[in-house]
Amino acid sequence: MTEKERPARPLRPLPPAGAQQSVGAAPPDCTLYLASRSPRRAELLQQIGVAFEELRLRIAPGRHRDVVEEALDGEPAMHYVERIARAKAAMGWKRMQERGLPPRPVLGADTEVVLDGVIFGKPADTDGARAMLAKLSGRQHDVVTAVAVRWQDDMEVAVSVSHVTLRKLTSGEIERYIASGEPLDKAGGYAIQGRAAAFVTRLEGSYSGVMGLPLAETAALLARLGRSVL
């Protein structure tokens, strides 16, 4: 879906280290709920020592999805990614209450690849993956990841934007990569932490953000809840 030419809503920057917290503090040893099925986000939280439990949202085909990941007409990419991250955290909080689970902060995130104002989601099939990789070949694109944390009545969000350049890919390379099966559940049809690392010639920004969860921004959000990762 192509964005119309209108500015994205300004995002609130994180305060500098040591600034007064804007949300009520959670217990320092509090386990999070991760409102995501992504194994990459789970691995990244484990990497920085954050304890969490997976809180699954409904995504199964044929059933009502808890969060519909579709851009609105003319919605800018930055706005869309933040909206979806917020929706996942909010829905996770709602499901936590409905299931009678212990109250804990809920983390939601969304990652999208954006090229020339067009949001690339996950390819629906091999044809979709082939088309995405062909468009990204030899180009720089943006990877936008938003992370949202819901605690009590507060929602805090941070957004990471990284610039990734892929070298020119041959049709044979694209076909062999598709045959590996790796592109089919990845935004933009590739995984920087997987075989597609061989395609990346330049990265400006957050490697973990491209994977699906910007760790510096995530740690800053958790610190504002009184939950320092170090």
C-alpha positions in Angstrom: 0.0 0.0 0.0 1.4 3.4 -1.0 1.5 6.2 1.4 -0.1 9.6 0.5 2.1 12.6 0.9 1.3 13.7 4.4 3.6 13.9 7.4 3.6 11.2 10.0 2.4 12.2 13.5 5.4 13.2 15.6 6.6 10.5 18.0 7.5 11.3 21.6 11.2 10.9 22.1 12.5 9.0 25.1 13.7 11.2 27.9 17.4 11.4 28.7 18.9 9.0 31.2 18.0 10.0 34.8 14.9 11.9 33.8 11.8 11.5 35.9 9.8 8.4 35.1 6.4 9.2 33.5 4.7 5.8 34.4 4.2 4.0 37.6 7.1 1.7 38.5 6.7 -2.1 38.1 8.5 -4.4 40.6 12.2 -4.5 39.6 12.1 -8.3 39.3 8.8 -8.3 37.4 8.4 -10.8 34.6 6.9 -9.4 31.4 4.2 -10.7 29.1 5.4 -10.8 25.5 2.5 -10.3 23.2 4.2 -11.9 20.2 4.9 -15.4 18.8 8.2 -14.3 17.3 11.1 -16.5 18.3 13.5 -13.7 17.4 11.9 -11.3 19.9 12.0 -14.0 22.5 15.7 -14.6 21.8 16.5 -10.9 22.0 14.7 -10.5 25.4 16.7 -13.4 26.7 19.9 -11.8 25.3 19.5 -8.9 27.7 18.3 -11.0 30.6 14.6 -10.0 30.7 12.3 -12.6 32.1 9.1 -13.0 30.2 6.2 -15.3 29.5 4.6 -15.5 26.1 1.0 -14.2 25.9 -0.4 -15.5 22.7 -2.8 -13.4 20.6 -5.2 -15.0 18.1 -3.7 -15.1 14.6 -5.1 -18.3 13.2 -6.7 -18.1 9.7 -10.4 -18.4 9.6 -10.8 -16.9 13.1 -11.2 -13.3 14.2 -7.7 -12.0 14.7 -6.9 -10.0 17.8 -4.9 -7.5 15.9 -5.5 -6.9 12.1 -2.2 -6.0 10.6 -3.3 -3.9 7.7 -2.4 -0.3 6.9 -5.2 2.2 6.6 -5.7 4.1 3.4 -2.9 6.6 3.1 -1.4 5.7 6.5 2.3 6.6 6.8 4.6 3.7 7.7 5.8 5.3 11.0 2.2 5.8 12.1 1.2 2.3 11.1 4.1 0.5 12.9 3.5 2.4 16.1 -0.3 1.8 15.9 0.2 -2.0 15.5 2.7 -2.2 18.4 0.3 -0.2 20.6 -2.6 -2.5 19.5 -0.6 -5.7 20.4 0.3 -4.4 23.8 -3.2 -3.2 24.5 -4.8 -6.5 23.4 -2.3 -8.4 25.4 -3.3 -6.4 28.5 -6.9 -7.1 27.8 -6.3 -10.9 27.3 -4.2 -10.9 30.6 -7.2 -9.5 32.5 -9.7 -11.8 30.8 -7.7 -14.8 31.6 -7.2 -13.8 35.2 -3.4 -13.7 34.9 -1.2 -11.8 37.4 -0.8 -8.2 36.4 2.5 -7.6 34.6 3.8 -5.2 32.0 2.8 -6.3 28.4 5.3 -5.8 25.6 4.1 -5.6 21.9 6.2 -4.8 18.8 5.9 -4.5 15.1 8.5 -4.5 12.3 8.0 -3.4 8.7 10.3 -3.0 5.7 9.6 0.2 3.8 10.8 1.1 0.3 9.8 4.2 -1.5 6.9 4.8 0.9 5.5 1.3 0.4 5.1 -1.0 3.4 6.4 -4.5 2.8 4.7 -7.0 5.1 5.4 -10.7 5.2 5.1 -12.4 1.7 2.0 -14.5 1.3 3.7 -17.0 -0.9 6.9 -17.6 -2.9 5.7 -15.3 -5.7 5.3 -12.5 -3.1 8.8 -13.2 -1.7 10.3 -13.2 -5.2 8.7 -9.8 -6.0 9.9 -8.2 -2.7 13.5 -9.4 -3.0 13.6 -8.2 -6.6 12.5 -4.7 -5.6 14.9 -4.6 -2.6 17.9 -5.9 -4.7 20.6 -3.2 -5.1 18.6 -0.7 -3.1 18.6 0.9 0.4 15.4 0.5 2.3 14.1 1.3 5.8 13.3 -1.1 8.6 11.0 0.4 11.1 10.3 -1.3 14.4 8.1 0.0 17.2 8.0 -1.4 20.7 5.2 -0.6 23.1 4.9 -1.5 26.8 1.6 -1.3 28.6 1.5 -1.1 32.4 -1.6 -0.2 34.3 -3.2 2.7 32.5 0.0 3.8 30.7 1.4 3.0 27.3 4.9 3.9 26.4 6.3 3.6 22.8 9.7 3.9 21.2 10.4 3.6 17.4 13.6 2.5 15.7 14.4 3.3 12.1 17.3 1.5 10.4 18.6 1.8 6.9 19.6 -1.4 5.2 21.2 -1.8 1.8 21.2 -5.1 -0.1 23.6 -5.8 -2.9 22.4 -6.6 -6.4 20.9 -10.1 -6.3 20.9 -12.5 -9.3 17.7 -14.3 -10.1 19.5 -17.6 -9.1 20.3 -16.2 -5.7 16.8 -15.1 -5.1 15.4 -18.5 -6.2 17.9 -20.4 -4.0 17.1 -18.2 -1.0 13.3 -18.7 -1.5 13.9 -22.5 -1.7 15.5 -22.3 1.8 12.0 -21.4 3.1 13.5 -18.5 5.2 11.7 -15.6 3.5 8.1 -16.7 4.0 7.5 -15.5 7.5 9.8 -12.4 7.5 8.9 -8.8 6.8 10.3 -7.8 3.4 11.0 -11.5 2.6 14.4 -11.7 4.3 16.0 -12.4 7.6 19.2 -10.4 8.4 20.1 -12.9 11.2 19.8 -15.8 8.7 21.1 -16.6 5.2 20.2 -13.1 3.9 23.1 -11.7 5.9 25.1 -12.6 2.8 23.1 -10.0 0.9 23.5 -7.0 3.3 26.3 -4.6 2.3 25.4 -1.8 4.8 23.4 -1.2 7.9 22.8 2.1 9.6 20.9 1.8 12.8 19.9 -1.0 15.1 20.7 -4.6 14.2 18.4 -5.9 16.8 15.7 -3.5 15.5 16.0 -5.1 12.1 15.6 -8.5 13.7 12.4 -7.3 15.3 13.1 -5.7 18.7 15.5 -2.7 19.2 17.2 -3.6 22.4 18.4 -0.1 23.4 15.0 1.4 23.0 13.4 -1.6 24.8 15.8 -1.3 27.7 15.0 2.4 28.0 11.3 1.8 28.1 11.7 -0.9 30.8 14.0 1.5 32.8 11.1 4.0 32.9 9.1 1.3 34.6 11.8 0.9 37.2 12.9 -2.4 35.6 16.6 -1.9 34.6 18.1 -4.6 32.5 21.6 -4.0 33.9 
